[in-house]
Amino acid sequence: MSNVSTAGAAPAAGVPVRSVFVQLSPLVAVVFIAFFMVGLPMPVLPLYVTGTLMMSALVVGVVAGLQFAAALLSRAYAGALADRQGAKRAVVIGCLLGAAAGVLYVLADALSARPQGALMALLAGRALMGCAESLIVTGALSWGVGRVGPQNAGRVMAWVGVAIYAAYALGAPAGMRLYAYAGFAGLAWATVVIPLAALALVLPQRAAPAVGGVRTPFYRVLGMVLLPGLGLALRRPVRP
């Protein structure tokens, strides 16, 4: 996991709130663009898998869930990469993996007449997208703390969270609109281009120094979040 408590602790002591936002705004924009890419196919995948590939609802669940499983499994690696090689490198690799996932979506569309081949390409793309998501958000959080200091870590998490959920909220309807206009091929090509736009915004940015330190083992982190996570998963909606 990323050691955000030590990343960039020396600089940015007593940074004013306005300066914090100014320094974080490029990273927030990158996260928004990247997660807009993640949100685009969310409402489209069930239509594509059941309609074009003629597969079951179970397959829809596997296709949708694989991305989040890949994000979970790659999170420890993403944190280690951000700590050891720098947060900017993690975000750059995440953007490149996102574009590669888009290429696999394009391949899936090209193989739509062969549903099994299309499904394999789609699953590979979803796995890459999960890894991209993990690298981008972990790198952005670590990078943001490195820019504005650990005393502003809460603001970093808040702004990154705003970017993620705003991107999901806008990406899903935009994905449906694009699917209606250009089909799955249009959505796939958009998934290639969008992370490259994020990459163009990332590359000119000043990198935060890579900081080592003692890392909490991933299994201990899982132990810390297991009970709250189970509680959230098992909660029942409140009925009016």
C-alpha positions as a LaTeX table, in Angstrom:
\begin{tabular}{lrrr}
\hline
Residue & $x$ (\AA) & $y$ (\AA) & $z$ (\AA) \\
\hline
Met1 & 0.00 & 0.00 & 0.00 \\
Ser2 & 1.16 & 3.53 & $-0.66$ \\
Asn3 & 2.95 & 5.17 & 2.27 \\
Val4 & 1.11 & 8.47 & 2.02 \\
Ser5 & 1.94 & 9.35 & 5.63 \\
Thr6 & 5.57 & 9.97 & 4.68 \\
Ala7 & 5.36 & 10.94 & 1.01 \\
Gly8 & 6.58 & 14.47 & 0.50 \\
Ala9 & 6.43 & 15.31 & 4.22 \\
Ala10 & 9.09 & 18.00 & 4.04 \\
Pro11 & 7.57 & 20.40 & 1.48 \\
Ala12 & 4.29 & 22.23 & 1.54 \\
Ala13 & 4.14 & 22.91 & 5.30 \\
Gly14 & 1.30 & 25.32 & 6.04 \\
Val15 & 0.08 & 25.48 & 2.43 \\
Pro16 & $-2.97$ & 27.81 & 2.11 \\
Val17 & $-6.26$ & 26.22 & 1.06 \\
Arg18 & $-6.30$ & 28.07 & $-2.27$ \\
Ser19 & $-2.75$ & 26.97 & $-3.02$ \\
Val20 & $-3.69$ & 23.38 & $-2.16$ \\
Phe21 & $-6.48$ & 23.44 & $-4.74$ \\
Val22 & $-4.23$ & 25.03 & $-7.38$ \\
Gln23 & $-1.57$ & 22.38 & $-6.87$ \\
Leu24 & $-4.08$ & 19.54 & $-6.87$ \\
Ser25 & $-6.20$ & 20.70 & $-9.82$ \\
Pro26 & $-4.08$ & 19.03 & $-12.55$ \\
Leu27 & $-4.15$ & 15.72 & $-10.67$ \\
Val28 & $-7.88$ & 16.02 & $-10.03$ \\
Ala29 & $-8.40$ & 16.64 & $-13.76$ \\
Val30 & $-6.33$ & 13.55 & $-14.60$ \\
Val31 & $-8.35$ & 11.40 & $-12.20$ \\
Phe32 & $-11.61$ & 12.77 & $-13.63$ \\
Ile33 & $-10.58$ & 12.01 & $-17.21$ \\
Ala34 & $-9.32$ & 8.54 & $-16.31$ \\
Phe35 & $-12.43$ & 7.55 & $-14.36$ \\
Phe36 & $-14.68$ & 9.02 & $-17.03$ \\
Met37 & $-13.08$ & 6.33 & $-19.21$ \\
Val38 & $-13.90$ & 3.74 & $-16.54$ \\
Gly39 & $-17.51$ & 4.94 & $-16.31$ \\
Leu40 & $-18.24$ & 4.93 & $-20.05$ \\
Pro41 & $-18.76$ & 1.16 & $-20.51$ \\
Met42 & $-20.52$ & 0.48 & $-17.20$ \\
Pro43 & $-24.13$ & 0.67 & $-18.52$ \\
Val44 & $-23.16$ & $-0.61$ & $-21.96$ \\
Leu45 & $-21.53$ & $-3.92$ & $-21.03$ \\
Pro46 & $-24.80$ & $-5.72$ & $-20.15$ \\
Leu47 & $-26.30$ & $-4.66$ & $-23.49$ \\
Tyr48 & $-23.23$ & $-5.72$ & $-25.45$ \\
Val49 & $-22.74$ & $-9.06$ & $-23.69$ \\
Thr50 & $-26.39$ & $-10.15$ & $-23.78$ \\
Gly51 & $-27.38$ & $-8.47$ & $-27.04$ \\
Thr52 & $-24.39$ & $-8.72$ & $-29.36$ \\
Leu53 & $-22.56$ & $-11.70$ & $-27.86$ \\
Met54 & $-25.83$ & $-13.43$ & $-26.84$ \\
Met55 & $-24.50$ & $-14.57$ & $-23.47$ \\
Ser56 & $-26.12$ & $-14.95$ & $-20.08$ \\
Ala57 & $-26.55$ & $-12.59$ & $-17.17$ \\
Leu58 & $-23.92$ & $-14.60$ & $-15.29$ \\
Val59 & $-21.36$ & $-13.70$ & $-17.94$ \\
Val60 & $-22.38$ & $-10.05$ & $-17.58$ \\
Gly61 & $-21.60$ & $-10.31$ & $-13.88$ \\
Val62 & $-18.20$ & $-11.87$ & $-14.54$ \\
Val63 & $-17.31$ & $-9.22$ & $-17.13$ \\
Ala64 & $-18.40$ & $-6.39$ & $-14.85$ \\
Gly65 & $-16.81$ & $-7.80$ & $-11.70$ \\
Leu66 & $-13.46$ & $-8.74$ & $-13.21$ \\
Gln67 & $-12.34$ & $-5.12$ & $-13.39$ \\
Phe68 & $-12.92$ & $-4.59$ & $-9.67$ \\
Ala69 & $-11.23$ & $-7.89$ & $-8.78$ \\
Ala70 & $-8.21$ & $-6.83$ & $-10.82$ \\
Ala71 & $-8.21$ & $-3.43$ & $-9.12$ \\
Leu72 & $-8.22$ & $-5.10$ & $-5.70$ \\
Leu73 & $-5.47$ & $-7.58$ & $-6.54$ \\
Ser74 & $-3.23$ & $-4.94$ & $-8.13$ \\
Arg75 & $-3.62$ & $-2.34$ & $-5.37$ \\
Ala76 & $-0.65$ & $-3.57$ & $-3.31$ \\
Tyr77 & 1.59 & $-3.50$ & $-6.40$ \\
Ala78 & 0.32 & $-0.03$ & $-7.29$ \\
Gly79 & 1.19 & 1.27 & $-3.83$ \\
Ala80 & 4.64 & $-0.30$ & $-3.91$ \\
Leu81 & 5.31 & 1.15 & $-7.36$ \\
Ala82 & 4.23 & 4.63 & $-6.27$ \\
Asp83 & 6.41 & 4.43 & $-3.16$ \\
Arg84 & 9.53 & 3.08 & $-4.85$ \\
Gln85 & 9.48 & 4.56 & $-8.34$ \\
Gly86 & 7.31 & 7.62 & $-7.84$ \\
Ala87 & 3.62 & 8.42 & $-8.04$ \\
Lys88 & 3.92 & 10.03 & $-11.47$ \\
Arg89 & 5.27 & 6.79 & $-12.92$ \\
Ala90 & 2.33 & 4.88 & $-11.45$ \\
Val91 & $-0.15$ & 7.29 & $-13.05$ \\
Val92 & 1.66 & 7.17 & $-16.41$ \\
Ile93 & 1.62 & 3.36 & $-16.44$ \\
Gly94 & $-2.05$ & 3.41 & $-15.45$ \\
Cys95 & $-2.94$ & 5.67 & $-18.38$ \\
Leu96 & $-1.03$ & 3.42 & $-20.79$ \\
Leu97 & $-2.80$ & 0.33 & $-19.43$ \\
Gly98 & $-6.14$ & 2.10 & $-19.85$ \\
Ala99 & $-5.37$ & 2.75 & $-23.51$ \\
Ala100 & $-4.28$ & $-0.89$ & $-23.92$ \\
Ala101 & $-7.61$ & $-1.96$ & $-22.41$ \\
Gly102 & $-9.33$ & 0.15 & $-25.05$ \\
Val103 & $-7.38$ & $-1.64$ & $-27.77$ \\
Leu104 & $-8.67$ & $-4.95$ & $-26.39$ \\
Tyr105 & $-12.21$ & $-3.55$ & $-26.47$ \\
Val106 & $-11.65$ & $-2.68$ & $-30.14$ \\
Leu107 & $-10.47$ & $-6.27$ & $-30.71$ \\
Ala108 & $-13.56$ & $-7.60$ & $-28.93$ \\
Asp109 & $-15.75$ & $-5.56$ & $-31.26$ \\
Ala110 & $-13.85$ & $-6.86$ & $-34.30$ \\
Leu111 & $-14.42$ & $-10.43$ & $-33.08$ \\
Ser112 & $-18.12$ & $-9.96$ & $-32.32$ \\
Ala113 & $-19.04$ & $-12.56$ & $-34.94$ \\
Arg114 & $-17.05$ & $-15.05$ & $-32.85$ \\
Pro115 & $-18.53$ & $-14.55$ & $-29.37$ \\
Gln116 & $-16.02$ & $-16.70$ & $-27.48$ \\
Gly117 & $-13.06$ & $-14.82$ & $-28.92$ \\
Ala118 & $-14.77$ & $-11.49$ & $-28.32$ \\
Leu119 & $-15.44$ & $-12.48$ & $-24.71$ \\
Met120 & $-11.79$ & $-13.40$ & $-24.12$ \\
Ala121 & $-10.64$ & $-10.05$ & $-25.49$ \\
Leu122 & $-13.26$ & $-8.23$ & $-23.42$ \\
Leu123 & $-12.23$ & $-10.04$ & $-20.23$ \\
Ala124 & $-8.57$ & $-9.22$ & $-20.85$ \\
Gly125 & $-9.51$ & $-5.59$ & $-21.40$ \\
Arg126 & $-11.52$ & $-5.49$ & $-18.17$ \\
Ala127 & $-8.58$ & $-6.93$ & $-16.23$ \\
Leu128 & $-6.22$ & $-4.32$ & $-17.67$ \\
Met129 & $-8.73$ & $-1.59$ & $-16.90$ \\
Gly130 & $-8.85$ & $-2.68$ & $-13.27$ \\
Cys131 & $-5.06$ & $-2.50$ & $-13.04$ \\
Ala132 & $-5.13$ & 0.92 & $-14.71$ \\
Glu133 & $-7.74$ & 2.18 & $-12.26$ \\
Ser134 & $-5.68$ & 0.98 & $-9.31$ \\
Leu135 & $-2.45$ & 2.58 & $-10.53$ \\
Ile136 & $-4.08$ & 5.90 & $-11.38$ \\
Val137 & $-5.96$ & 6.42 & $-8.12$ \\
Thr138 & $-3.11$ & 5.17 & $-5.92$ \\
Gly139 & $-0.57$ & 7.26 & $-7.80$ \\
Ala140 & $-2.78$ & 10.35 & $-7.74$ \\
Leu141 & $-3.33$ & 10.10 & $-3.99$ \\
Ser142 & 0.36 & 9.64 & $-3.26$ \\
Trp143 & 1.31 & 12.37 & $-5.74$ \\
Gly144 & $-1.19$ & 14.78 & $-4.26$ \\
Val145 & 0.11 & 14.26 & $-0.73$ \\
Gly146 & 3.64 & 14.66 & $-2.04$ \\
Arg147 & 2.67 & 18.02 & $-3.52$ \\
Val148 & 0.77 & 19.58 & $-0.64$ \\
Gly149 & 2.08 & 17.68 & 2.38 \\
Pro150 & 0.58 & 15.06 & 4.69 \\
Gln151 & $-1.21$ & 17.73 & 6.74 \\
Asn152 & $-3.48$ & 18.17 & 3.68 \\
Ala153 & $-4.04$ & 14.45 & 3.06 \\
Gly154 & $-7.75$ & 14.80 & 3.84 \\
Arg155 & $-8.17$ & 17.46 & 1.15 \\
Val156 & $-6.29$ & 15.26 & $-1.33$ \\
Met157 & $-8.61$ & 12.32 & $-0.65$ \\
Ala158 & $-11.68$ & 14.55 & $-0.81$ \\
Trp159 & $-10.81$ & 16.10 & $-4.17$ \\
Val160 & $-9.78$ & 12.77 & $-5.69$ \\
Gly161 & $-13.07$ & 11.29 & $-4.47$ \\
Val162 & $-15.04$ & 14.16 & $-6.00$ \\
Ala163 & $-13.27$ & 13.58 & $-9.32$ \\
Ile164 & $-13.98$ & 9.83 & $-9.27$ \\
Tyr165 & $-17.69$ & 10.06 & $-8.51$ \\
Ala166 & $-18.27$ & 13.01 & $-10.83$ \\
Ala167 & $-16.59$ & 11.01 & $-13.60$ \\
Tyr168 & $-18.79$ & 7.98 & $-12.91$ \\
Ala169 & $-21.92$ & 10.15 & $-12.81$ \\
Leu170 & $-21.14$ & 11.75 & $-16.18$ \\
Gly171 & $-19.39$ & 8.80 & $-17.81$ \\
Ala172 & $-22.28$ & 6.35 & $-17.56$ \\
Pro173 & $-24.88$ & 8.44 & $-19.45$ \\
Ala174 & $-22.21$ & 9.57 & $-21.90$ \\
Gly175 & $-21.40$ & 5.92 & $-22.55$ \\
Met176 & $-25.03$ & 5.13 & $-23.32$ \\
Arg177 & $-25.24$ & 8.12 & $-25.64$ \\
Leu178 & $-22.07$ & 7.11 & $-27.44$ \\
Tyr179 & $-23.24$ & 3.50 & $-27.72$ \\
Ala180 & $-26.53$ & 4.62 & $-29.28$ \\
Tyr181 & $-24.68$ & 6.82 & $-31.77$ \\
Ala182 & $-21.56$ & 4.80 & $-32.65$ \\
Gly183 & $-22.09$ & 1.33 & $-31.19$ \\
Phe184 & $-19.57$ & $-0.58$ & $-29.12$ \\
Ala185 & $-16.83$ & 0.28 & $-31.62$ \\
Gly186 & $-17.21$ & 3.98 & $-30.87$ \\
Leu187 & $-17.06$ & 3.36 & $-27.14$ \\
Ala188 & $-13.99$ & 1.14 & $-27.57$ \\
Trp189 & $-12.10$ & 3.78 & $-29.54$ \\
Ala190 & $-13.07$ & 6.42 & $-26.99$ \\
Thr191 & $-11.51$ & 4.18 & $-24.35$ \\
Val192 & $-8.27$ & 4.21 & $-26.34$ \\
Val193 & $-8.19$ & 7.98 & $-26.77$ \\
Ile194 & $-9.36$ & 9.22 & $-23.35$ \\
Pro195 & $-6.46$ & 7.83 & $-21.27$ \\
Leu196 & $-4.03$ & 9.26 & $-23.81$ \\
Ala197 & $-5.60$ & 12.67 & $-23.17$ \\
Ala198 & $-5.04$ & 12.11 & $-19.46$ \\
Leu199 & $-1.45$ & 11.10 & $-20.20$ \\
Ala200 & $-0.89$ & 14.34 & $-22.12$ \\
Leu201 & $-1.95$ & 16.21 & $-18.98$ \\
Val202 & 0.25 & 14.08 & $-16.71$ \\
Leu203 & 3.56 & 14.26 & $-18.56$ \\
Pro204 & 4.28 & 18.00 & $-18.08$ \\
Gln205 & 3.54 & 17.85 & $-14.34$ \\
Arg206 & 6.30 & 18.02 & $-11.75$ \\
Ala207 & 6.85 & 14.64 & $-10.10$ \\
Ala208 & 6.83 & 14.22 & $-6.34$ \\
Pro209 & 9.93 & 12.44 & $-4.99$ \\
Ala210 & 9.66 & 8.70 & $-4.44$ \\
Val211 & 9.78 & 8.00 & $-0.71$ \\
Gly212 & 10.49 & 4.62 & 0.86 \\
Gly213 & 9.83 & 3.78 & 4.48 \\
Val214 & 8.20 & 0.93 & 6.34 \\
Arg215 & 5.22 & $-0.47$ & 4.46 \\
Thr216 & 2.32 & $-2.21$ & 6.18 \\
Pro217 & 1.95 & $-5.75$ & 4.76 \\
Phe218 & $-1.06$ & $-6.07$ & 2.49 \\
Tyr219 & $-2.57$ & $-8.93$ & 4.51 \\
Arg220 & $-2.62$ & $-6.68$ & 7.58 \\
Val221 & $-4.40$ & $-3.97$ & 5.62 \\
Leu222 & $-7.00$ & $-6.54$ & 4.54 \\
Gly223 & $-7.45$ & $-7.49$ & 8.18 \\
Met224 & $-8.02$ & $-3.85$ & 9.12 \\
Val225 & $-10.76$ & $-3.32$ & 6.52 \\
Leu226 & $-12.38$ & $-6.77$ & 6.60 \\
Leu227 & $-15.05$ & $-6.15$ & 9.23 \\
Pro228 & $-16.07$ & $-2.66$ & 8.03 \\
Gly229 & $-16.16$ & $-3.99$ & 4.47 \\
Leu230 & $-18.35$ & $-6.94$ & 5.42 \\
Gly231 & $-20.65$ & $-4.62$ & 7.31 \\
Leu232 & $-21.01$ & $-2.41$ & 4.25 \\
Ala233 & $-21.56$ & $-5.40$ & 1.95 \\
Leu234 & $-24.25$ & $-6.94$ & 4.18 \\
Arg235 & $-26.12$ & $-3.78$ & 5.04 \\
Arg236 & $-29.82$ & $-3.74$ & 4.16 \\
Pro237 & $-31.40$ & $-0.73$ & 2.47 \\
Val238 & $-33.72$ & 1.33 & 4.63 \\
Arg239 & $-37.31$ & 0.94 & 3.48 \\
Pro240 & $-39.49$ & 4.06 & 3.47 \\
\hline
\end{tabular}
